[in-house]
Amino acid sequence: MLDLHADLADLTAALIDIPSVSGEEAALADAIEEALRAQAPHLAIARDGNSLIARTELGLPSRVVLAGHIDTVPIADNLPSTVEGERLYGCGATDMKSGVAIQLHLAVTLTDPRADLTFFFYECEEVEAARNGLARIAVNSPEQLAADFAILLEPTNGVVEGGCQGTMRAEVTVRGVRAHSARAWLGENAIHEAHEILTALAEYEAERVIVDGLEYREGLQAVAIKGGVAGNVIPDELVVAVNYRFAPSKSEADAERFLRRFFDGYALTIVDRAPGALPGLNVPIAQDFIAAVGEPPAPKFGWTDVARFSALGIPAVNYGPGNPALAHTEDENVDISLIYEGASTLLKWLS
Ligand SMILES: [Zn+2]
């Protein structure tokens, strides 16, 4: 059985050594459930699929959620875990089994917290939203997640990261007229139009937007291009796929309006979208937490599940020991001292 009182590096290693690629989290969810039931009898535990919710029910005036996903990206020949010097290596070390280890450590240690606590462990964060355990429970039983503040222990190098940018993917289509390349004058080459779109993108200077004191850097980038029919045909279609990352002060409708204006004159199809999340740093409980961490907060550029808490009206931040730059890499590892540091900061703040 997992020993939740073990040293945090050992507990992280034990979690890494139970593989849990998205969709295959049952073994790890079983191990966490078994350990919590045996070692944290003060928590009310509920299971939904391969997601687990463990709550204190002390009737305290406020409640804090500590959340983490238990799945990882596919294993890249980086199991079992190994330790080299101050670093622990293995799939999920940074994203985010070191964060899950802190959750479990706090779950057994904080028997007399200053706020009621909800420990939430969920499945399928690394894959499409339709399978995400947090998204499912937010719809089916939002009361299980209700709280005044949420901390996601996603990798942030031990600083508080507020909010996250929104993302929108779109396809810009140029139409031409197909013809035999021997009689090119009868056609209209759609690929030749690419330069206008690409020049506009290359010359566009993305905005920097200040929200709650944090500077978000937006991005508008071509991420794919396709066109061409055959070696002797003037192509009649060109599609440029673009990805727009937008500041959390803008809505999805704002983002779409911006894209339609930017690509005025072209056919534009939105293929995927997710709203950003406001940093939520202006509420007193968040300010108090930032003061406890003692370092200035930073903006989050990537999309994370803090947006799902925001959508439930719960201010949420990311704060975890992993290094986001190492997430999803073959060389994934975590600085062991940051695991201890994160756990002790949270323990002190929640005691
Ligand atoms: Zn993650």
Residues whose N, C-alpha, C, O or C-beta is under 5 A from the ligand:
A	BS01	ZN	D95 M96 E154
